[in-house]
């Protein structure tokens, strides 16, 4: 995904090539011209040309020199052990290889009178002492793995290398694995011409080893053909079990962005960097089996660039094995089938059906949809070999029912376990905190620490981070707090849930509710901790959209903190939260009181120029603006931005939020150009300071899209909204409120562009999910609902649309920005005109227009649309003179505002103007308006067939009046022309 | 458990057609050889002049000579070596910086390394960062830089690898140098 900045640099590259051979003067003048429109681009180009002029030779030789020096340094760092070095009890024979994670040597020792060969793995980086200690305790677990399919960990420990280089820490850990002589499983199978059945048998043995290890909570994470060797007796042996995880613990995984995993067999969650589970190994096994059976891997990653390959691995659904095989060339098919001791036709029919299904299940993108255990996978393979029906194919309804029951079982057992997890983690922390107390003596810091932990377990963003943190919390528990069985059961259950799409009720029921009870009980006597935890919980509820549940907790936190004289910072935090919650519930007066109190407290505490007041200023500004009090809000926005910049500079998260908010504030006031500028600036900074997938960047992308849409460049806006949507889906999940809100916005834009079926899909999805989760009255739900209503109107399903719109207008308006209610009413008014309910339409339009005049002023986009709507009504009512008096004064505003993707409004304007002029006898003016209307209508993406018909009818009407009034003009001729055209158009099928 | 040598030629061919998984496998093959040759040449003579070109040449002999040289693949080997050397050096510098921090372990982020390392290694990190950014803007130009600096290829050889005319490669080089120069001078004194 390329950002606007990268795109700019690409353009700079093109221009650089074009201009570099021109003279300096030509370049200078071109740059000056460019600087008018695109100062950023001109600036970059200037720098590039300046760099070009500098002594390149010098740079060249400097760089060469530093590369050379580093190379020498690197070579001098003799890390490789000489043959004969002793590593623990083993003697190094030779260096076998070097992987991404470290070096591997062949080693040997005498034990029980015979020679034992091992593969000694030396991780690359220096390990920290604490990690080393942990590593020692883990090796007991790894060494205990004793299974025929697993290459044993023979020994692990640390040693001091003989040739000490410049490094400080001498001790280095090593792992000694059983050295297996054999061939990789794919080569073995081909060399032995193994049949499908024999191959299935091999993989079953492999899975049995995996199951054994999983039961001991060890996941392999890197199952692939190279890691499964088959020894002389035909037994498959899995190498490097537990290595991946252990090395991670030692902190030896390579630097960011350089993970050495095998793309072909990495499960989607691995690529995303999420924790692995049994299902991850199941996936990799699925890839292995797929290739063993049909000769090619499930995803065609050859010829792809790295980003494309990653994308395919994460999102691409593999074809069925039988189909993939069938798509190969006859030669390839023959070779592959031969190695499987059958004919291509036989192979294909063997693959079809059960084997296809088994593989497909193992390769699901979502871990919880795969086989939950290696054993389950092996069971289905056994069933195939014995020609029994397999589990994966039981009918859908039964499967769903089972899942439903499972989910509930999960929910109940989860809640018990989670409560335990939370309680024990709090207990553990208290013990740790007691140690802390010796150095830091305030009770508050203890409370801080504990509530931080809680915040980690219940983070503000739901989604995959929840999963990561909970699993980490479980790992961190000491052995005697939670039994190994409980731990394992919890992990298994947890891994079956898709944390991203968890239903809100499950989260609430299983995690937050027990935590609430736990807090109430545990911390009755500790108000500080109580307040901190209540505050954290309130935040958690709010972040998943349950404001009602958050409210009492937030109030509690404020109450307690108010009464405590210490740490006002916390009070300010809680007050801000409470204000936000009250506002989102529509209780504005209370919210305002709270936020002003908040502001006062922070001024008293920090002084008017203090850093601490920035947040409360921002909160007040936001509150006022969200309630339509734009003039009052402006000074707060400006102030917050000024101080943020002063205190933190431009690249700080707080400043960027402030900039974003200010940009949106400008948009609210209708100053779209200024808003665009501000938001673009913000986005640029966010991309470089926070990255493209940070939630704040995604918010700004969203906002920028909306603003650009308002400016009439909806196509361009769509790209921003899409980026925001994709990012939010990844970060927050497809069911998160913000994701759905973006989806709703996208629906609106698509509708504007006339892409109606796409708009409908998006709108329906957003509307139904949002209705379920936050209810129909929420403003976020109203947007897609309105889009749907508009689509229905376009399709002439007027009564359906009316039902929806009336329902919308009857909903309580508290908490809904007035902007939204007015839009709904406008739409309803338009519909009423079409069903000729003029009285009600009149009332509605007048109401909306007056409100908009008050709130937004006469020049605003929305106000002008209202005027046009009212004029449209007047024309329909036959009150042409009144219509003209409405339309004529706004002509220049209309032309200015309604361009690009808003031509729809201009078109309506011209049509009504033309009709009214014709009715009033101003034929020439009417002709001009209607002719232009024809042309504009043709350019309007949203144009409908009935609009086209309307325009033709208006033309006919005009010339008919004209010819009657002035038979000498050529109006009669034109009349005939247009009557013809009208007839043609009416016969055409609508688009 | 040893990698078969015949794989290397195949891997090179696969990598040339853009196969991403072949790249990581190649890395695993090439790295040990590079490392051994590098340490051998240094242990022989402490003041030895070690150039990337020599290193790559020697590794190529070692790896591919048994199978007989396929001419077109030779340049590609250089290209992949460039990538390996780049990664290897960057990793090495970061490791060094981590050590210099003393006994306690802290995860070193790129920006931290940039401000605290000695100037030579700093330049390698800066170079790496600049190339990474250039990859997003003009991927081919980034490849040219990588191959020139990390395996000492001439522009001619680069043009063979990338399958473009020498004139095109020269243009890429020109832009890349300007970009690099601009980027590196941005960093300023420590």
Interface residues (C-beta under 8 A of the other chain):
Chain A: X2 X6 X9 X10 X13 X16 X17 X20 X47 X48 X49 X50 X51 X52 X54 X56 X59 X60 X62 X63 X64 X65 X66 X67 X68 X69 X70 X71 X72 X73 X74 X75 X76 X77 X78 X79 X80 X95 X96 X97 X98 X99 X100 X103 X104 X119 X124 X125 X126 X127 X128 X129 X130 X131 X166 X167 X168 X169 X179 X180 X181 X229 X239 X251 X254 X255 X256 X258 X260 X262 X263 X264 X301 X302 X303 X304 X305 X306 X309
Chain B: X1 X2 X3 X14 X17 X18 X19 X20 X21 X23 X24 X27 X28 X31 X32 X35 X36 X38 X39 X41 X42 X43 X46 X50 X51 X52 X55 X85 X87 X88 X89 X90 X91 X92 X93 X94 X95 X96 X98 X99 X102 X103 X104 X105 X107 X110 X119 X120 X121 X123 X124 X127 X136 X137 X138 X141 X149 X150 X171 X174 X175 X177 X178 X179 X180 X181 X182 X184 X185
